[in-house]
Amino acid sequence: MPHPAGLLEELRNGSGGVNGVKLLFQKLEHIYKLPAYQSAGASGMDIYAASDEVLPVAITIAVPTGFAIAIPPGYEAQLRARSGLALRHNIVLPNAPGTIDSDYRGEVKILMLNLGSEKYHIRRGDRIAQMVIAPVIQAMPTAVKVLPTTDRGEGGFGSTGRQ
């Protein structure tokens, strides 16, 4: 196995993946399965629950996935709800999209919220979320006394109309 410093360099070089983004996964003891794309055109990898969990109504829990990940600098992983869980069971990710930064190395856990009317049972191996890898641009915050003007100005929350 390559030295950890060599793995970081490999991440920086971006070798691998359809678009050249290589991800390194560490399987933890309780993992069910690594994230996987379910079709050739999928933008997100499905993430699997590593344990049985009960999701009470109106409560958020952190569901373990059984893996840690190394993401190349300049990228993030975005965690998103699965549309079927949202439509059929009102299960959402309250902080969606959740962000996994490139320097995080702990177990990935999925924050899940039950907006339904009855508790929901998550089974080990259920697909519970999607993970999309996206580029990150770090801004350069600059304080100014006055912002440049625009036609919109301070109008927000529906100020541009309904249609």
C-alpha positions in Angstrom: 0.0 0.0 0.0 1.4 3.5 -0.9 2.5 5.7 1.9 -0.3 8.1 3.1 1.7 11.1 1.8 1.9 9.4 -1.6 -1.9 9.0 -1.5 -2.4 12.7 -0.9 -0.1 13.4 -3.9 -2.1 11.0 -6.0 -5.3 12.8 -5.0 -3.7 16.2 -6.0 -2.7 14.7 -9.4 -6.3 13.7 -10.0 -5.7 10.4 -11.7 -8.8 8.2 -12.2 -12.6 8.6 -12.7 -14.4 9.6 -15.8 -13.6 13.2 -15.3 -10.2 12.7 -13.6 -11.3 13.0 -10.0 -10.0 10.2 -7.9 -11.6 9.4 -4.6 -10.0 7.3 -1.9 -12.3 5.3 0.4 -11.4 3.7 3.7 -13.8 0.8 4.6 -14.6 0.9 8.2 -15.4 -2.3 10.2 -19.2 -1.9 10.0 -19.5 -1.0 6.3 -22.2 -2.5 4.1 -21.0 -1.4 0.7 -19.0 1.5 -0.8 -21.0 4.2 -2.6 -21.7 3.4 -6.2 -23.2 4.9 -9.4 -26.3 3.1 -10.4 -26.2 4.1 -14.1 -23.8 5.4 -16.7 -25.3 8.9 -16.6 -25.8 9.2 -12.8 -24.3 12.3 -11.3 -24.5 11.0 -7.7 -23.3 7.8 -6.1 -25.8 6.1 -3.9 -24.8 5.8 -0.2 -25.8 2.8 1.9 -26.8 2.6 5.5 -24.2 0.7 7.6 -26.7 -0.2 10.4 -30.4 -0.6 11.2 -31.9 2.7 12.5 -35.3 3.9 13.5 -36.1 7.5 12.3 -38.8 8.9 14.6 -41.2 11.6 13.3 -39.8 15.1 13.3 -36.4 14.0 14.6 -33.0 14.2 12.9 -30.5 11.4 13.3 -27.0 10.7 11.9 -26.9 7.4 10.0 -23.5 5.8 9.8 -22.2 4.7 6.3 -19.2 2.7 7.3 -16.7 4.6 5.2 -14.3 7.6 5.3 -13.3 9.4 2.2 -10.3 11.5 0.9 -11.5 14.0 -1.6 -8.9 15.9 -3.7 -8.2 19.5 -2.8 -10.4 21.8 -4.9 -13.4 19.5 -4.6 -16.2 18.7 -2.2 -18.7 15.9 -1.8 -22.3 17.1 -1.6 -24.8 14.8 0.2 -28.3 14.9 -1.2 -31.6 13.2 -0.5 -32.8 10.3 -2.6 -35.9 11.4 -4.5 -37.8 8.2 -3.8 -37.4 8.5 0.0 -38.5 12.1 -0.2 -41.6 11.4 -2.4 -42.8 8.1 -0.8 -41.8 8.6 2.9 -41.1 12.3 3.4 -37.5 11.5 4.4 -35.1 14.4 3.7 -31.6 15.6 4.5 -32.2 18.8 6.6 -28.9 20.4 5.6 -29.0 19.4 2.0 -26.8 19.6 0.3 -24.5 18.5 3.1 -20.9 19.2 2.5 -17.9 16.9 3.0 -14.7 19.0 2.8 -11.5 17.7 1.2 -9.7 17.8 4.5 -12.3 15.8 6.5 -11.2 12.2 7.3 -13.8 10.9 9.7 -16.7 8.5 9.0 -19.3 10.0 6.7 -22.7 10.1 8.4 -25.9 11.1 6.8 -28.2 13.5 8.7 -31.8 12.4 8.0 -35.1 14.0 9.0 -38.5 12.3 9.0 -41.2 14.8 7.9 -43.7 12.0 7.6 -46.5 11.0 10.1 -45.0 7.7 11.3 -41.5 6.4 12.2 -39.4 5.1 9.4 -37.2 2.0 9.6 -33.8 2.2 7.9 -32.3 -1.2 7.2 -28.6 -2.0 6.9 -27.9 -1.8 3.1 -30.7 0.6 2.3 -29.7 3.3 -0.1 -30.2 6.5 2.0 -28.6 9.4 0.1 -26.6 10.4 -2.9 -23.1 11.9 -3.1 -22.2 14.3 -5.8 -18.5 15.4 -6.3 -18.3 19.1 -7.2 -15.5 21.6 -7.8 -15.0 24.3 -5.1 -14.0 27.9 -5.6 -12.8 29.7 -2.5 -13.8 33.3 -2.6 -11.7 36.3 -1.5 -13.8 38.2 0.9 -13.2 42.0 0.6 -14.8 44.6 2.9 -16.1 47.7 1.2 -18.1 50.7 2.5 -20.7 50.6 -0.4 -21.6 47.9 -2.8 -22.0 48.5 -6.5 -25.7 49.2 -7.4 -27.9 47.0 -9.5 -31.5 47.4 -10.9 -32.7 44.9 -8.3 -31.1 46.6 -5.3 -32.2 45.2 -2.0 -35.3 43.4 -3.3 -35.5 39.8 -2.2 -37.9 37.0 -1.2 -40.1 37.2 -4.4 -39.2 40.7 -5.4 -38.5 39.6 -9.0 -42.1 38.4 -9.5 -43.9 35.1 -9.8 -43.6 34.4 -13.5 
